[in-house]
Amino acid sequence: MAIDLSTLRAHFPSLDTGLAFFDGPGGTQTPRPVADAIAATLTGPLSNRGAVSPSERNADRAVTEFRSAYADFLNVPANGIVHGRSATQLTYDFSRHLAKDWKAGDEIVLSRLDHDSNVRPWIQAAERTGVTVRWIEITAATTELDLDSFERALSPRTRLVALTAASNVLGTKPPVRHIADRAHEVGALVYVDGVHYAAHDLVDVPALGADLFVCSPYKFLGPHCAVLAGLPEVLETLRPDKLLPSSDSVPERFEFGTLPYEILAGATAAVDFLAALDPGTEVTRRQRLAHSLASLHQHEKALRTRLESGLHALGDTVTLHSKAADRTPTLLMALEGRDAREAQTHLAARGVLAPAGSFYALEPFTALKLQDPALRVGLAPYNTADDVNRFLDGLSSFL
């Protein structure tokens, strides 16, 4: 199992600039097949969905293929796939849908590990409905979730548990299935932010125990949009506000207005591109995804090991905050006596893009008292050992 990096990288026009991109957690570069799919759909012919004209059928096919691709990508039925503009937008939408049934005295459980997009919408919905917010805390020594605090937070009054499948700054991957099983024991729904997780692992929503799972294709080589995967039987119980003439079938009842057919086509192309990272003999798209993402995991693990070894060699001038035993190839670090934004500028002048900030991760930065800004380095499929060496050389020259 291996990825042909030369062949892979040839699909990315942006790599011709010579830049080394370590900003994948904020959004990856786009391969040409994804852009081609967008352009081909947009120039059509294209109309609103229908079955009469070729342009109507093109639009309908874009939607059908999108749902099929993400059904394979996330291992849910196609009628459990909802398109959204962003994970933040989808979470706000579903916080309103779910909160319709909440009442004073109910409780929800949130995680200190999460991006604010899986925190603030729920807090604001709780404030409007008189619902109490409980917290799963972080253990500072390991940057993992404190499961004892989760047990203390959980109660028969818990209506929802919302947590990430992987931290966008620390890389920590919490035990989602364990948390989901305990939440289901008290009758709570489980909403999982998989935006960072889906870029690095084969997603199996039922295996995770998630009732609702959100991810963003632009984090894994696709266009700027988001996908919510819900078990259809769960989606059927939710009644969003909607226009009267619009479809009330699942999942259409959660998609407001005309869909961006060209973006859907690009998101579908991203799944197919991932499935072809390491061509094998597998028959179904889900099988090809499993094979290719296993190879991607090996590739990223080797680069992460190289990166961590190089950072440790720099001594006490670099403090790595990413400590969890199970985590993605994303590293957050503080630089002793130096400003991370100056490091970002220094690296960018050398053609290495590694951003500095807190990356909307308000809760982990606050809970762990992390220095803001911090430097974040995230690996993507197109990164190479040479990229890692360039980053380490550039950071060493800064320090």
N, C-alpha and C positions, 0 to 999 in steps of 0.2 A: 504494500500500500504506500503510494507516494504521489505527491503533486508535482507536476512538471512546471516549475516556477517560470521558466522562460516562456513557455506557451501561455501560461496564465497571464503573466504581466503584459504580453503583447496585446491583450484585449483592452488595456487601460490607456487611453490617450494621455491622461494626466501624468502618467509615469514618465512620459517622454520629456517632461520638464527637468528630470533628474532629481526631483524632490524626494525625500524619504518621509513618508507619512506615518506618524504615530498618533494621529488624532481620530482613529477609527471609532472609539466609543462615542464621539460626537457626531459621527457620520463618515461612512467610507467613501472611497472613490468609486466611480461608476464605469463598468465595462461597456464597451461599444454595443454588444448585443442588447443591453437594456435600453440604451439611447435609441438604437435602431427600432426596437419594438414600439417605443413611444412615438417616434416620428412616423412610422408606418401606419399606426392606428390613427394618429391625429390627422394625417393627410388622406386617409381613408380610401374610399368615401366614408363619411361618418355622419350619423344623425342621432336622434334620441332612439332608445331601444324599441325594437319592434320586429315584425316578421314579414313585412311586405317587401321593402326595398333592400338592395344590397347594403346600403349605408346603415339601415336599421339593424340588419342582421349582424353587421360588423360590431356594432355597439353591444348587442346582446351577447355575442360570442366573447367579447372582452370581459364581460361580467362573469359569464359562466366559467371561462378558463381561469379567471382570477380565483373564484371560489374553489375550483377543483385543485389548483396549485397549492393554495394555503390549507386546504383539507389534508393534502399529502404532507405538507411541511409541518403541520401542527398535530396531525393524527386525530382530526375531528371530522364529523360529517360536513359536507359542503354547505348545508343550510345552517351551519353554526358559525359561518365566516361573515363578519361585519367589517366593511371598509370605514375608515375614518381619516380625517386630515392629519391627526397626530395622536400619539398616545395620551397626551394631556387632554385633548379635546374629547377623546373617547371616555377617559376616566371621569371627566366632568359630566359628560352626558349620562354615564351609568350611575354616577353618584346621585344624580337627580332621579333617575328611574327607580333605583333601589330605595331611596329615602322616602318615596311616596308611602311606603308601608311601615316606616319607622315611627316610633312614638316615644314620648318622654318615659325614661326608665330603661329603655333599651341601651345596649352598649355595642361599641365596635372596638376592634383591636388593630392597631397600626404598628409599624416597625420603625425603629430608629435607624435602620440600615438604608432606608429608601430615599430615592429621588423625590423631590417635592411634588412631582406630578402624581405620585401615589400616596400623598399625605394630605396636601392642602384641600383638594376637592372633597375628601372624606371629612376632614375637620369642619369645613364650612357647611357641609350638609348636616353634620351632627349639631352644629350650633343652631341651625334653622329649625331643627326638630326636637331639641332638648335631649339629645342622645349623649351619653357619656363616652369619652374616648379613653381607652386603656392602651398601654404601650408594651411592646417587646423591646427590651433594652439590648445594648451591645456590650459584650465583654471586651474591655480595652486590650487585654493581653493577647487576645487571639483575633480580634475584629470579627468575631462570630456572634450570632444572636445568643442571648442568654435565655435558654429554654425554661429555666425556673421562673423567670419573670413572665414568660408566656403563660405558664400554668397558673400563675397568680392573676394574670389579666383575664383569663378565660372564665366564663361563667354561663349558667343557663340563660342569662339575658343577652348573651353575645349574638348579634345579628350578622356580623361581617368580620372576617379577618382579611386584611389587605397587606401583602408583603411582596418584596422583590424575589425573583429567582436568582438574581446576581446583582451585586452592587455595581453601579456605574463608575464608582471611584476606587473602591477597595478590591473589587473583583470577587468578594466573598459570595459563595453560593450556599445559602442556608438550607436546612433539611425541609424542603417545601412539603414533601409527602407526609412526613411526620406531623407537621403543623396542620396540614389540611385534614388529616385523619382525626386529630383531636378536635378541630373546629367542627367537623361534621358530626362528631359525637354529641355536641351540644346544639346541633341544628343550625349552625352558622354557615353562610356562604363564604367561599374563598376566592378572592380577586388577586391575581398574580400579575405583577409587572415583569414581563419577560423581555423588555427592550434590549437589555445588555446580554442576557442569557442566550437569546435566540441567535445572536451573532457568532456563538462559539460552541453550541451544543445542539444535538438533535432533540427537538422538542417533542414531547409526548404529553399532551395536555391531560388526558385521562390518567396516565401513570403518575403525573405530578399531583393529582387530586384537585386540580383547579376547576372551579365552576366557570370562571371567566379568566381569560388570559389575553394580555395585550402585548403586541410587539410592533416594531417599526422597520419596514424594509430598507430604509436608507441607512440603517446600521449594518446591513449585510448585503451591500452592493446594489440596492434598488433605489427607486425614486422616493421623494419625500411624501410619505403617507404613513398610515398605521393600519393595523389589522387587529380586531378583537375576535378571539375564538371563544365561543360559548357552547356549552352543551345545549342542543336545541330544546330539550325539555325545560331547562332553566330559562332560556330566552322566551319561551312561550308564556312564562308566568309574569313577564315584565310588560307594562303598558306605558310606553312613552307618549308624551304629547306629540301630535303629528297632524299634518294636513288631512282633512277629511277624505279627499279623493285619492290620496296616496295609498299604496299597498299596505295591508295590515299583516301580510304573511311574514314569517321569520325566514331570513334576516332582514328583509327589505324595510320592515317597520322601523328599524333603527338608523336607516340611511336617509338623510333629509336632503331633498333636492336632486338635481341631475348628477349622476356619478361622473367622475373624471375618467372616461374610458381609456384615454391614452396612459394615464398613471397606472391604472389597473393592469394594462398590458405590460408596462415596464416592471411592475411588481411581480407579475407572472414570470417574465423573462429572468428576473433575479433568482427565483427558485430553480428554474431550469439550469441557469448558469452554475449555481451551487451544486446541483445534482451531477454536473459534468466535471467537477473539479478533478476527480480521479476516476476516469472512465473504467468501468469494470464489466462484468457479465450480468449484473443484476437486471431484472426485467422491469419491475415497476418503478415509478418515480420515487416512491417512499424508500424502496430498497437502494436506489442509486444515491439518494440523499444520505442514508445511513452509512453507506460505504465512503462517500466523499467526505462527509463531516468527520468520520473517524480518522481519515487521513489528515484532514485539516487540524484536528486536535493534536495529532502527533507533531505536525509541523509547528504549530504555535507553542506547544510544550517545549520543543527543542530550542526555539528562539527565546522563550521566557527564561529557560535555564541559563542560556548564554547571557541574557540581559542582566539577570539577578547576580550572576557570578561577577560580571563586570562592575556592577554597582557596589557589591560588597568589597571589591578590590579598591574602591575609592575611599574606604575607611569611614570614619565618623562624620565626615562632611555630608554624607547622604543618610537620611533616616527613612527607611521603607516603612510605610504604614500598612501595606498589604501583607497580612500575616496568616490568613486563614488556610487551613489544610486543603480545603477544596475551593478553588477559585479560578477565575478566568485569567487570560494573559494580559491583565491590566494592572499597572503598578502606580501607586500614588506615593510621592516622596516629598520630604522637606529637605532644604539645603541649608546647612548650618551657616548662619550669619549672612545669608544671601537671599535676595528677593527672587522668587520663582518667575515673576514676569520678566525680570532682566535675563534670567536663564532662557526663557522662551524666545526673547528677542535675539539673544546671542546665538542660539541654535538655528533660528530661522535665517539668520544671515549666512549660515553655512548650509542652507538647503535642507534642514531637518525640522520638521513641524511636530512639536510636542507642546500642547497648550498648558497654561497655568490658570488656576482659578479654584472655585469650589463646585462648579458644574451642577448647580441646582440641588446639590446634596446637603441641604441645610441641616438635616437631622444628624447624620454621621459626623459632620464637621463640628457641630455643637456638642454632641454627646462625648466625642473623643477629644475635644479641645484641640482640633487640628489647626495648624497654621494656614491662614487664608491670605494669599493664594498658595496652593501647593502645585507641584509639577506632576502631570499625569502622562503616562506612556501606555498606549494601548496598541496591541498587535492586530493585524488584519491579514486576510489570506495572501495578499500580494507582498507582504514584508519579507525581507531576506536577511541573511546573516550580515551582509554588507551594510544594510540599513542599521542594524543593531550596532555594528562597529562604528559607524558614522555618528550615531547618537552618543555612544560612550566617549568617543574622542572629543566630540563637541562639548559634552558636559565636563569632561576632565579639564579642557582648556578654559572653561568658564570658572571652575572652582580654583 
